[in-house]
Amino acid sequence: MNGAVGQGIACLAAGNWAGARVAFAAAVAAGDRSGPTLLNLALAEDRVGEDGRARMREAETTWPDWDEPPLRLAESYRRAEEIVPAADAYERALAINPNREEALLGLGVLRLRLGDAAGALPLLLRCCARAPARAEAWDALGIGWRAAGDPAKAEAAAAEAQRLRPDDLGIVLRRVEAAIAAGGAQAELARLSEAGSRDPLNVALVTARGALLLDLGRAAEAASVLEVATALAPEAREPALLLAEALLQAPPAQAALPALRRAVTLAPDNAALRNNLAAVLTRLNRNAEARELLDGVIAAHGEHPAFLCNLANALVQLGLQAEGVAAARRATEVAPEMHLSWRTLGAALVYADGDAAALRTIGERAAATLPRSLAPPPRARGPERRLRLGLLGRRLKTHPVGWLTIAAFEALDPRAFELVVLSVAPGDDALQRRFRAVAAGWHDVAALPPAAIAQHARALGIDILIDLGGWGDDGLLSACAERAAPVQVKWVGNQAYSTGLAEIDAFISDRWETPDGFDRFYTERLLRLPDGYVCYSPPVYAPQVAPSPARARGFITFGCFNALAKITPAAIATWAEVLRRLPKARLLLKAPQLSDDGVAARLAATFAAQGVEATRLDLHGNSPHRDHLARHADVDVVLDPFPYAGGLTTCEALWMGVPVVTLAGQSFAGRHSASHLQNCGLAEFVAADRAEYVEIAAARAADVVGLARLRAELRERVASSPLGDAPRFAAHLGAALRGLWREACARP
């Protein structure tokens, strides 16, 4: 071997392609025209971006019985993602040497990528037989068996690949995937735990265990394990990305932020990761940051519907409802068959417009995208027997869903109803403990897909399933689409407009939420209760009602405690008109989003454009719930936003002695406050249009003595009203559910 050739081979081994090219070119110039030298020169040229393929094709023609040239040509095409010519070249290599293991493996992998598992498996089996110590061949064979629908053989092949290369993270993770597909997730978890105890510093084993826990829905445990993996391999991408995903699923969202930022640093081109970071920022009410991040992701990677949907959410939360609707509509244009697109459009439009007919159509479009794979459940039987009610939702805890339902469930007649909870609610707070106390069973369905949740509900013998999540990000209506129970009902929890889901039989309401003539806006039957549609359970730590602030200050303070998403341009214009009518009045706004100084400044500028100086505004951000309630001491009258009215915020204001002026809209979300006020005997605070809204606010502000008197008696009025009378409400709810069940039993 001459010096130039030896130098070239050394450069190839070191990955020094430029050096190899110079060395082999020198050897050829010196007269070495042998096949290996010419082919190595071609390989080096190809790696430095020159046309090495021409020399490879020349070598293939010159030495037609040599399998090396077509093999190297195939590898060149494969590196360039030119799949079809790569496969052709591999086949030419195998025609010369049917047992060339690199060609068997390469062509097998390419056929898998082309969706041809049947064509790939014989090649990969031959490769494993010829080269039983080649881990990547067993790994590919496992992938092939999975694609062919044989999970048991897939797991066996994956196990062999891991035995040969126990530290290869990709191989170990694919064995986990194979075990899950074969139904052996729990056995694999036990194996990984045992193997990890023997080799605790093996990053692959630790990461795979975390990934499996994550797949099993045990996000908090997964996060703990993956934190160890990232500590063992701080520069590795996969553990960091998995940790970010685990923390994303395991509250609080704040915990996910540093992990996501680090993962983005390790994988700066990973658009999905940046999208997840934006989602967490939105959950933390850092919507301006989320918007900026998503604008960049969309500019770099295009209008993927998931990016557009997250952008729509961020825009709406910033109070830019029209822009949010536009982004969501664009998502439905890009991906009209994608469930997320329609769900996001509905969530945006209900804040911006409140058109109940349009919202029904959107609900129907969202419902149409859901799969229905299960046979119908058993028919309703036994009209008078004790019924098992299933409560489906992720928010059965300290959350509006909890405050507006728990008292009713506690007061239901236990001789007539038994409660079973299907939830993924994490944590352990006071309200969740109340749900657990009243429930005969509590089933964590976090790890189950929709069809499995439905199967589980059927196995529990649930008669009436009550959905408490709706189309929200953490809702489980997809399980209702699988018909989890003979009778299914929608109540609270993103109860903003019709679900559009044919499998939801009834929609709990009242005559103020859905007056006569509103039935056309709903695909469900409206189950109108005699009083209101919810029962408020005030927190025991709520402060006492404070004295009238107007009597002490000499001016009226209006307030609104709703999220910025509800504060629309129309609401701002109306409130500004109220403030112009009352030059001494002030407006206190409190929303989590106003913790962001930039967002607060933009809102103040919007009011300034309406002639309301910033000095007349008191802007407050997030605070603990007791402090949030205590802030009502500074407010005389709440101005309800529209078209999405307050719900729990209105109940809280009334409990704290503060009446609410509301504009009754068309959508369900637009009439929450109207229902609560009517139930407390405050119909005079409900306006039919914006002009009347202004008049009511101005008239009430002029009656400081009357406001003080109402403030002193309002808590007792709420407690004794249908809004706060749990036994009365529960009797009506129980009667309505029993009637619904009897009708279901009477159907043939």
Buried (B, 14 or more C-beta within 10 A) or exposed (E): EBEBBEBBBEBBEEEBBEBBBBBBBBBBEEEBEEEBBBBBBBBBBBBEEBEBBEBBBBBBEEBEEBBBBBBBBBBBBBEEEBBEBBBBBBBBBBEBBEEBBBBBBBBBBBBBBEEBBEBBBEBBBBBBEBBEEBBBBBBBBBBBBBBBEBBEBBBBBBBBBBEBBBEBBEBBBBBBBBBBBBEBBEEBBEBBEEBBEEEEEBBBBBBBBBBBBBBBBBBBBBBBBBBBBBEBBEEBBBBBBBBBBBBBBBBEBEBBBEBBEBBBEBBEEBBBBBBBBBBBBBBBBBBBBBBEBBBEBBEEBEBBBBBBBBBBBBBBBBBBBBBBBBBBBBBBEBBEEBBBBBBBBBBBBBBBBBBBEBBBBBBBBBBBBBEBEBEEBEEBEEBEEEBBBBBBBBBBBBBBBBBBBBBBBBBBEEEBBBBBBBBBBBEEEEBBEBBBEBBEEBBBBBBBBBBBBBBBBBEBEBBBBBBBBBBBBEBBBBBBBBBBBBBBBBBBBBBBBBBBBBBBBBBBBBBBBBBEEBBEBBBBBBBBBEBBBBBBBBBEEBEEBBEBBBEEEEBBBBBBBBBBBBBBBBBBBBBBBBBEBBEEBBBBBBBBBBBBEEBBEBBBEBBBEBEBEEEBBBBBBBBEEEEBBBBBBBBBBBBBBBBBBBBBBBBBBBBBBBBBBBBBBBBBBBBBBBBBBBBBEBEEBBBEEBEEBBBBBBEBBEEBEEBBEBBEEBBEBBBEBBBBBBBBBBBBBBBBBBEBBEBBBEEE
